[in-house]
Amino acid sequence: MTAIKKISILFVPILLVVAAFTNTGCNIYKFNEATVPDSIKTVKVNFIENRATYINPQLSPQLTDKLRQKIVSQTRLKQTNGDDADWEINATITDYSFSTSGISNQQTSTNRINVAVHIVLNRLKDGQMDEYDVSRNFDFPASQTLQQAEAGLLTEMIRGLTDDIFNRIFSNW
């Protein structure tokens, strides 16, 4: 096989991959897999309410703040607090519960924190509304108290839930 054929065998697939990633289509912008119609410029992320039976007081404010930061940093959308938003995001923590997730030698070895969030995306420009649900489980050793587990898992909870909410809204998965 000649050197030119070897190079072309390697070059063509690479060129196809590069072309696939640079082609964003018409009238839609893509940022980090986030899809936003070009007519949408502003978003209002309302405070995420906590309506779960058990309330972790740190979860709502930190989740709200992290979601706002992620949207602004990974899309071209501008955050607004006024009534001029193109999209409005409302969310509610609907579940924050605990369960046993592992038993070893007839004793609890692992516990789990379950968190669920209901999201409503109001597309104010076209009058459409989409609703999504996301949930995550966070395991911790049974040797930890609930307070210890919450303190140790809070950053992971915020990051995981923020990513899931963002992906449901902007990546349609």
C-alpha positions in Angstrom: 0.0 0.0 0.0 1.4 3.4 -0.9 1.9 6.2 1.5 -0.8 8.3 -0.1 -3.4 5.5 0.3 -2.4 5.1 4.0 -2.8 8.8 4.6 -6.1 9.0 2.8 -7.5 6.0 4.8 -6.7 7.9 8.0 -7.5 11.4 6.7 -11.0 10.7 5.3 -12.6 9.5 8.6 -11.0 12.3 10.5 -12.3 14.8 8.0 -15.8 13.3 8.3 -15.8 13.6 12.1 -14.6 17.2 11.9 -17.3 18.1 9.4 -20.0 16.4 11.5 -19.0 18.5 14.5 -18.8 21.8 12.7 -22.1 21.5 10.9 -24.7 23.1 13.2 -27.5 23.5 10.7 -29.6 26.6 10.0 -31.3 28.8 12.6 -30.2 26.7 15.5 -27.1 27.3 17.7 -25.4 24.4 19.4 -23.1 24.9 22.4 -21.8 21.9 24.3 -24.7 19.8 22.9 -27.2 22.5 24.0 -29.7 23.3 21.3 -31.2 26.8 21.4 -33.3 28.3 18.5 -31.6 31.5 17.2 -34.7 33.5 18.1 -34.4 32.8 21.8 -32.2 35.4 23.6 -33.2 35.4 27.2 -34.1 33.0 29.9 -35.6 33.4 33.4 -34.8 30.7 35.9 -37.1 31.0 38.8 -36.2 29.9 42.3 -36.5 26.1 42.6 -39.1 25.4 45.2 -38.8 22.5 47.6 -42.0 20.7 48.1 -40.6 17.3 49.2 -41.7 15.8 52.5 -38.2 16.1 53.9 -36.4 19.4 53.1 -32.7 19.9 52.8 -32.5 23.7 53.3 -29.3 24.0 51.2 -30.6 22.1 48.1 -33.0 24.6 46.6 -30.8 27.8 46.7 -27.7 26.0 45.5 -29.5 24.1 42.8 -31.1 27.3 41.5 -27.8 29.1 41.5 -25.9 26.3 39.8 -28.6 25.9 37.1 -28.5 29.6 36.3 -24.7 29.5 36.1 -24.7 26.5 33.8 -27.2 28.0 31.4 -25.4 31.3 31.1 -22.0 29.7 30.7 -22.9 26.9 28.3 -25.4 28.7 26.1 -25.6 32.2 24.6 -28.8 32.9 26.6 -28.8 35.9 28.9 -30.4 35.6 32.4 -33.2 38.0 33.1 -35.4 38.5 36.2 -38.0 40.6 34.4 -41.0 39.7 32.4 -39.2 40.1 29.1 -37.8 36.5 29.0 -38.2 34.3 25.9 -38.1 31.2 28.1 -39.1 30.8 31.7 -37.9 27.8 33.7 -39.8 26.7 36.8 -38.8 23.7 38.9 -39.9 22.0 42.0 -38.1 19.4 44.1 -40.8 16.8 44.5 -39.0 14.0 46.3 -36.2 13.9 48.8 -36.3 10.6 50.6 -34.1 7.9 52.1 -34.1 4.1 51.7 -31.9 1.1 52.2 -30.1 0.1 49.1 -27.8 -2.6 50.3 -27.8 -5.4 52.9 -24.8 -7.5 53.9 -24.8 -10.2 56.5 -28.4 -9.4 57.4 -27.5 -5.8 58.2 -27.9 -2.5 56.2 -24.6 -1.7 54.5 -25.7 1.0 52.1 -28.4 3.7 52.2 -29.7 5.9 49.5 -30.9 9.5 49.1 -33.5 9.8 46.3 -34.1 13.2 44.8 -36.6 14.1 42.1 -37.2 17.4 40.4 -40.2 18.4 38.1 -39.3 21.1 35.5 -41.7 23.3 33.5 -40.2 25.1 30.5 -42.5 27.9 29.3 -41.6 29.0 25.8 -43.2 32.4 26.1 -42.6 33.5 22.4 -44.6 30.6 21.0 -46.9 29.8 23.9 -45.6 26.2 24.3 -44.9 24.5 27.5 -42.8 21.4 28.1 -42.6 19.4 31.3 -39.8 17.1 32.4 -39.0 15.0 35.4 -35.5 14.1 36.5 -34.4 12.0 39.4 -31.1 10.8 40.9 -30.1 8.4 43.6 -27.1 9.0 45.9 -25.7 6.1 47.9 -23.8 6.4 51.2 -22.5 3.9 53.7 -24.9 2.9 56.5 -22.2 3.8 59.0 -22.8 7.5 58.2 -25.6 9.5 59.7 -28.0 11.2 57.4 -26.5 14.6 58.2 -23.0 13.3 57.4 -24.2 11.8 54.1 -25.9 15.0 53.1 -22.8 17.1 53.9 -20.6 14.7 51.9 -23.0 14.3 48.9 -24.4 17.9 48.5 -21.9 18.9 45.9 -22.4 15.7 43.9 -26.2 16.1 44.2 -26.1 19.7 42.9 -23.8 18.8 40.0 -25.7 15.7 39.0 -29.2 17.3 39.2 -28.0 20.4 37.4 -26.6 18.4 34.6 -29.7 16.3 34.3 -32.0 19.3 34.3 -29.8 21.1 31.7 -29.7 18.1 29.4 -33.5 17.5 29.6 -34.1 21.1 28.6 -31.4 21.8 26.1 -30.4 18.3 24.7 -33.8 16.7 24.4 -32.8 13.4 26.0 
